[in-house]
Amino acid sequence: MFSFKLSTTLLLAATCSILRGVVSTERATTCHNGFNVQRLSCDTGVIQVHSALYGRKDNETCSEGIPPNQLADTTCSQAGTTDVLKTRCDGKRECELNLNDVSTSDPCPGISKYLETIYSCFPAIHFETCEGSLANLRCDPGLELFVYGADYGRRDKTTCTYRRPASQVENVLCSAPSSKVAESCNGKNSCTISATNSVFGDPCGGTYKYLEVAYICQYA
């Protein structure tokens, strides 16, 4: 998961310097029945979560088949949900979360809840570097790096799999968000960092991992 947070000023700067246009806002709503998964995705760019609510703010959303008494509390909201979504999803092209992982507490017992996330697809350079290789981040002259976030682990069975045994790519729930790339590279014109356990730790022993990075080049 990507853990680096963007300030409003930097978001505006990134938008002006890269896109010179409008970034669309998306909304994802998933009812919580104990099994559902919310999926955020971007065809272009990377995810930037603006807000997330786990609870209930009206009596219409996810109300089909639900008794009225379980829809009564419309001021129900779990604290910290936005931070959870930003940590898990910011800077990625795709992000899936089981609602059981999001619901760290029950903000309103007896009330039927849902997860509503508002996010944008932000323009960014996005790439993966296989474990044991060097990740090279570069900008044109006069521009400097700003890292949205980085994640060291494995989220699919197709990235960095060449000549790897199946046992090393089976675990696709391996994720270790890291601010180390941002700390090392932000403000520089170019930067190289090693995609290794010695730098990022080993979030899943026996799994062949990769470093996923999303960044922009902005004026210094």
Solvent accessible surface area in square Angstrom, and as a share of the most:
residue,aa,sasa,rsa
1,M,3,0.01
2,F,0,0.00
3,S,40,0.26
4,F,50,0.21
5,K,110,0.47
6,L,20,0.10
7,S,56,0.36
8,T,98,0.57
9,T,101,0.59
10,L,55,0.28
11,L,33,0.17
12,L,109,0.54
13,A,41,0.32
14,A,1,0.01
15,T,26,0.15
16,C,69,0.41
17,S,32,0.21
18,I,68,0.35
19,L,69,0.34
20,R,179,0.65
21,G,38,0.37
22,V,141,0.81
23,V,31,0.18
24,S,64,0.41
25,T,87,0.51
26,E,68,0.30
27,R,147,0.54
28,A,17,0.13
29,T,61,0.35
30,T,19,0.11
31,C,56,0.33
32,H,43,0.19
33,N,95,0.49
34,G,27,0.26
35,F,167,0.69
36,N,46,0.24
37,V,74,0.43
38,Q,2,0.01
39,R,119,0.43
40,L,0,0.00
41,S,40,0.26
42,C,12,0.07
43,D,152,0.79
44,T,111,0.64
45,G,18,0.17
46,V,1,0.00
47,I,0,0.00
48,Q,6,0.02
49,V,1,0.01
50,H,83,0.37
51,S,48,0.31
52,A,13,0.10
53,L,35,0.17
54,Y,4,0.02
55,G,0,0.00
56,R,0,0.00
57,K,97,0.41
58,D,45,0.23
59,N,89,0.45
60,E,136,0.61
61,T,35,0.20
62,C,27,0.16
63,S,34,0.22
64,E,168,0.75
65,G,79,0.76
66,I,53,0.27
67,P,59,0.37
68,P,114,0.72
69,N,107,0.55
70,Q,62,0.28
71,L,19,0.10
72,A,76,0.59
73,D,50,0.26
74,T,50,0.29
75,T,125,0.73
76,C,5,0.03
77,S,65,0.42
78,Q,8,0.04
79,A,96,0.75
80,G,41,0.39
81,T,3,0.02
82,T,39,0.23
83,D,70,0.36
84,V,40,0.23
85,L,0,0.00
86,K,26,0.11
87,T,49,0.29
88,R,78,0.29
89,C,0,0.00
90,D,2,0.01
91,G,1,0.01
92,K,5,0.02
93,R,114,0.42
94,E,80,0.36
95,C,6,0.03
96,E,101,0.45
97,L,1,0.00
98,N,50,0.26
99,L,0,0.00
100,N,79,0.41
101,D,81,0.42
102,V,0,0.00
103,S,28,0.18
104,T,104,0.61
105,S,66,0.42
106,D,78,0.40
107,P,46,0.29
108,C,9,0.05
109,P,109,0.68
110,G,58,0.56
111,I,22,0.11
112,S,20,0.13
113,K,23,0.10
114,Y,0,0.00
115,L,0,0.00
116,E,16,0.07
117,T,0,0.00
118,I,40,0.20
119,Y,15,0.06
120,S,4,0.03
121,C,30,0.18
122,F,11,0.04
123,P,23,0.15
124,A,27,0.21
125,I,78,0.40
126,H,23,0.10
127,F,46,0.19
128,E,70,0.31
129,T,14,0.08
130,C,43,0.26
131,E,38,0.17
132,G,59,0.56
133,S,49,0.32
134,L,107,0.53
135,A,1,0.00
136,N,78,0.40
137,L,0,0.00
138,R,147,0.54
139,C,16,0.09
140,D,98,0.51
141,P,128,0.81
142,G,59,0.57
143,L,37,0.18
144,E,40,0.18
145,L,1,0.01
146,F,13,0.05
147,V,1,0.00
148,Y,4,0.01
149,G,1,0.01
150,A,0,0.00
151,D,4,0.02
152,Y,0,0.00
153,G,2,0.02
154,R,0,0.00
155,R,77,0.28
156,D,51,0.27
157,K,118,0.50
158,T,112,0.65
159,T,28,0.16
160,C,22,0.13
161,T,40,0.23
162,Y,174,0.66
163,R,207,0.76
164,R,96,0.35
165,P,71,0.44
166,A,70,0.54
167,S,77,0.50
168,Q,52,0.23
169,V,15,0.09
170,E,103,0.46
171,N,59,0.30
172,V,47,0.27
173,L,164,0.82
174,C,5,0.03
175,S,48,0.31
176,A,21,0.16
177,P,52,0.33
178,S,15,0.10
179,S,40,0.26
180,K,92,0.39
181,V,0,0.00
182,A,2,0.02
183,E,131,0.59
184,S,47,0.30
185,C,0,0.00
186,N,47,0.24
187,G,45,0.44
188,K,103,0.44
189,N,68,0.35
190,S,52,0.33
191,C,12,0.07
192,T,72,0.42
193,I,18,0.09
194,S,32,0.21
195,A,0,0.00
196,T,33,0.19
197,N,56,0.29
198,S,109,0.70
199,V,44,0.25
200,F,22,0.09
201,G,34,0.33
202,D,72,0.38
203,P,53,0.33
204,C,16,0.10
205,G,66,0.63
206,G,64,0.61
207,T,11,0.06
208,Y,30,0.12
209,K,3,0.01
210,Y,8,0.03
211,L,0,0.00
212,E,4,0.02
213,V,0,0.00
214,A,0,0.00
215,Y,11,0.04
216,I,1,0.00
217,C,21,0.12
218,Q,18,0.08
219,Y,147,0.56
220,A,107,0.83
